[in-house]
Amino acid sequence: MPSFDLKQLHENLSTHSTPWQRSFQFWARAADIYTGYKVFQVRVSFEKDVQKAEEMWERHHEHAADKIYSMCYDMGGFFLKVAQVVGKPDLAPAAWVRKLVTLCDHAPETPSNVVRLVLEKELGKTVDEMFERFEWDPIGSASIAQVHRARLKGDKKDVVVKVQHPGVQDLMMTDLRNLQTFALCLQKTDLKFDLFSVCKEMEKQIGYEFDFKREADAMERIRSFLSENNRKTVVKVPRVIRGVVTRRVLVMEYIDGIPILNLKDEIMKRGIDPDGKIAAAAKQNILKSLTLAYGQMILKSGFFHADPHPGNILICKGSEVALLDYGQVKELPNPLRLGYANLILAIADNDHMRVSEGFRELGIDTVNLCENERAELFNLAQVMFDTKLPPGVKMLQPYAEDATLKKIAVQSFPEELFSVLRTVHLLRGLSVGLGLNYSCAEEWRPIAEEALYLSGRLRAEDLKSKNRRKWRFFRR
């Protein structure tokens, strides 16, 4: 086997600029996009015709979407994850979503000759010695790694081989530091939310993603937990192939399915009306499975999949759901897990006083900027921690003048809860994309009650009978 220095190889092959040049590139592009919006806000304010103003906004969003897409694609690294977080139909303008959603698993690829070198360096054997068949064209490429379909020697089933992009860690840490500074600027001007803590939590979580041994352990732990807590499979979790796992290479079972983003096309291909009853039942089953799995992980275990975006969700035969990529997982301390369960009950019960108490218990520090503080605080809780959209609302607009974040400033936010926030926003984004509006707080109520009851924080007489029945349903 040839001897080589992988670090030197990356330096020779990489087209990335120095950290200083990369920082300059980010700030130049970010400033251009940001100032473009600020100038346009002034310009559109002079247009009195509401329909014309909306058309102007749509054209500007499309123009900005091209710039954001180019920045994320050209710079790669952490900005691919930014695209995953922002590009959801419940949060970003439709023009952004149409552009950014294509980056979920179509990131720039590492050349096959470099992939071969990484594999042979990490596993200590040649590719021909390890694999009966190896498909060099990746089936997906993301910000940290890309995946290939293959078959191990002496096996009859295909596997997925996840290979880390060389040199990507240093790249992403530079990006994160730039984004943290930008977040500080943004939260002082336009968005009264503790974005800096969010970025710090992302830095911590992303740091874990570079250790595939840790990811393998997390995948097996969650797979075992979901299996033990459900008589029927809720979501499929890939099985790890032990013996072929290192810090930079991970081999797991291959799960056949289609990306959830392609669901509508697949339904139409099969001659099914995408707006008919059969399609609606399939969508409800998909959303129910994901909601149940995340509710159990977050509220019962506290250990959960923390990188939710559409690129990590496959739809398998019979509307079964597979959840992929366990590089980012989160373990909530029990006080936060139970505090969140209490907040879920408050939202589900429409209890404004209890929501206020729940925020304090979780350490979410807010400052009132309006008269009706309690009602706006409840609205903020729904925006952050529930999937249900108000009647007639199809998309949240955090920058709008009447937005809750303009009325209640979030001065400090627990870093550990950011992953929960992302999960709720994933589910809401999926519900909008699937044309279903539902409340995850209401669906999670029985799980939250069970968690609080088992911890001694809820008495048996306080449990609602309908929720006892739901417990049996959720342990399906």
HUPEFEN-V658074 format. One record per backbone hydrogen bond with DSSP energy under -1.0 kcal/mol. NH is the residue of the N-H (numbers start at 1). CO is the residue of the C=O. If there is no record, write none. Layout:
# HUPEFEN-V658074
((NH | CO) (NH | CO))
This chain:
# HUPEFEN-V658074
((9 | 5) (10 | 6) (11 | 7) (12 | 8) (13 | 9) (14 | 10) (22 | 18) (23 | 19) (24 | 20) (25 | 21) (26 | 22) (27 | 23) (28 | 24) (29 | 25) (30 | 26) (31 | 27) (32 | 28) (33 | 29) (34 | 30) (35 | 31) (36 | 32) (37 | 33) (38 | 34) (39 | 35) (40 | 36) (41 | 37) (42 | 38) (43 | 39) (44 | 40) (45 | 41) (46 | 43) (47 | 44) (53 | 49) (54 | 50) (55 | 51) (56 | 52) (57 | 53) (58 | 54) (59 | 55) (60 | 56) (61 | 57) (62 | 58) (63 | 59) (64 | 60) (65 | 61) (66 | 62) (67 | 63) (68 | 64) (69 | 65) (70 | 66) (71 | 67) (72 | 68) (73 | 69) (74 | 70) (75 | 71) (76 | 72) (79 | 76) (80 | 77) (82 | 78) (83 | 79) (84 | 80) (85 | 81) (86 | 82) (87 | 83) (88 | 86) (91 | 88) (92 | 88) (97 | 93) (98 | 94) (99 | 95) (100 | 96) (101 | 97) (103 | 100) (104 | 101) (107 | 141) (115 | 111) (116 | 112) (117 | 113) (118 | 114) (119 | 115) (120 | 116) (121 | 117) (122 | 118) (123 | 119) (124 | 120) (130 | 126) (131 | 127) (132 | 151) (133 | 151) (135 | 149) (139 | 147) (140 | 147) (141 | 105) (142 | 145) (146 | 163) (147 | 140) (148 | 161) (150 | 159) (151 | 133) (153 | 130) (155 | 152) (159 | 150) (160 | 252) (161 | 148) (162 | 250) (163 | 146) (164 | 248) (165 | 144) (168 | 165) (171 | 167) (172 | 168) (173 | 169) (174 | 170) (175 | 171) (176 | 172) (177 | 173) (178 | 174) (179 | 175) (180 | 176) (181 | 177) (182 | 178) (183 | 179) (184 | 180) (185 | 181) (186 | 182) (187 | 183) (190 | 186) (191 | 186) (193 | 191) (195 | 193) (198 | 194) (199 | 195) (200 | 196) (201 | 197) (202 | 198) (203 | 199) (204 | 200) (205 | 201) (206 | 202) (207 | 203) (211 | 208) (212 | 247) (215 | 211) (216 | 212) (217 | 213) (218 | 214) (219 | 215) (220 | 216) (221 | 217) (222 | 218) (223 | 219) (224 | 220) (225 | 221) (226 | 222) (227 | 223) (228 | 224) (229 | 225) (236 | 321) (241 | 251) (244 | 241) (246 | 249) (250 | 162) (252 | 160) (253 | 239) (254 | 158) (258 | 315) (260 | 313) (262 | 259) (263 | 260) (266 | 262) (267 | 263) (268 | 264) (269 | 265) (270 | 266) (271 | 268) (272 | 267) (276 | 273) (280 | 276) (281 | 277) (282 | 278) (283 | 279) (284 | 280) (285 | 281) (286 | 282) (287 | 283) (288 | 284) (289 | 285) (290 | 286) (291 | 287) (292 | 288) (293 | 289) (294 | 290) (295 | 291) (296 | 292) (297 | 293) (298 | 294) (299 | 295) (300 | 296) (301 | 296) (302 | 297) (304 | 330) (306 | 328) (312 | 309) (313 | 310) (314 | 322) (315 | 258) (316 | 320) (319 | 316) (322 | 314) (323 | 236) (324 | 312) (330 | 304) (332 | 302) (337 | 333) (338 | 334) (339 | 335) (340 | 336) (341 | 337) (342 | 338) (343 | 339) (344 | 340) (345 | 341) (346 | 342) (347 | 343) (348 | 344) (349 | 345) (350 | 347) (351 | 346) (355 | 351) (356 | 352) (357 | 353) (358 | 354) (359 | 355) (360 | 356) (361 | 357) (362 | 358) (364 | 359) (365 | 412) (367 | 409) (369 | 407) (373 | 371) (376 | 372) (377 | 373) (378 | 374) (379 | 375) (380 | 376) (381 | 377) (382 | 378) (383 | 379) (384 | 380) (385 | 381) (386 | 382) (393 | 390) (396 | 90) (400 | 397) (403 | 400) (406 | 403) (407 | 404) (408 | 404) (409 | 367) (410 | 192) (411 | 365) (412 | 365) (417 | 414) (418 | 415) (421 | 417) (422 | 418) (423 | 419) (424 | 420) (425 | 421) (426 | 422) (427 | 423) (428 | 424) (429 | 425) (430 | 426) (431 | 427) (432 | 428) (433 | 429) (434 | 430) (436 | 431) (443 | 439) (444 | 440) (448 | 444) (449 | 445) (450 | 446) (451 | 447) (452 | 448) (453 | 449) (454 | 450) (455 | 451) (456 | 453) (457 | 452) (458 | 452) (462 | 459) (463 | 460) (467 | 464) (468 | 464) (469 | 465) (470 | 466) (471 | 467) (472 | 468) (473 | 469) (474 | 470) (475 | 471))
